[in-house]
Amino acid sequence: MGNEHVDYIPGVSPTHLMDFPLLVNGSDPHILRSAYKLERRTIDALRAKFCFPIYTNGPAIPFFKLEDNFCLSPRKINEPNHMHWLNCQPNRSVLYISFGSFLPVSGAQMDEIAAGKPAAAANLKRLGGFLTHCGWNSVREGLFSDVPSLTFPLGSDQMTNSKLIEEDWKIGWRVRKLAEVENLVSRDTIWEHVVKFMDMESNEGKQMRRRVKEV
């Protein structure tokens, strides 16, 4: 049943059952943590359905470059080693990896991720991509930073967010699919995705990075 397409929900593009959220929480229906231009079709459908007003309040991300903010900090005097290392790398050559703060990744899976990736840390100028669990905040921050995403959803709404990234916006690829949630994604699979994803000269990579700037 997971591969069955659902195409009858107003405002939602055709979506596999496996990509729907694993749970729905009771957040405030009047306020959406999104931007109208990002999800115009869905927000229009909600506004047509309900009589109460619906507002978007995102993205609530400071409008400045993170490296500029870092330069204003006293810590710049004693620059940490990872920042020095980052500043020695070519632009767009670093893959930033983050899996959020509350959904767990097994120790065995973390070992596979660690063995299947290059070194990683965060600096906007150096970032060439984002390996993400697809939490909504992370998705928006990745868009704000103009970087495409490799998706590794763990649960909740992350399956749907992963689908948006790969199928609707076409600004990333999936590393982990729902069918693999109970199984390890091997280091070889992770490495293959990372190497292809970080190839800045491929036509596919160039088109994906052009699209993420448009989004």
Protein Blocks (a to p, Z undefined) as FASTA:
>chain_A
ZZpccfkbghiacddfklpcfbdcdddfkbccbdfklmmmmmmmmmmmpmbdcddfbdcd
ddbdfklmmmmpmklmmgcfklmmmmmpcehiaccddebjkbccdfklmmmmmmmcccdd
ddfklpgbdcdehiaklmmmmmmnopacddddfbhjllmmmmmmmmmnopaccfbdfklm
mpccdfklmmmmmmmmmmmkbmklmmmmmmmmmZZ
